[in-house]
Amino acid sequence: MRRGDFHSSGDAVLVGWIGMAAFAVYGIALIIAARSYWLRTRPACQMAVVTE
């Protein structure tokens, strides 16, 4: 950020925190989506069938 982009240093810090929080939420959503995809696409459990 260039000097003068924000009225005060507190505004710059606030924007930084908002950006970090937004990326954290995005990362958590990606983790949840990846876990869901992994659970939906894993192979089904094969049960042993005994024939006599």
Secondary structure as UniProt FT lines:
FT   TURN            3..4
FT   HELIX           9..41
//
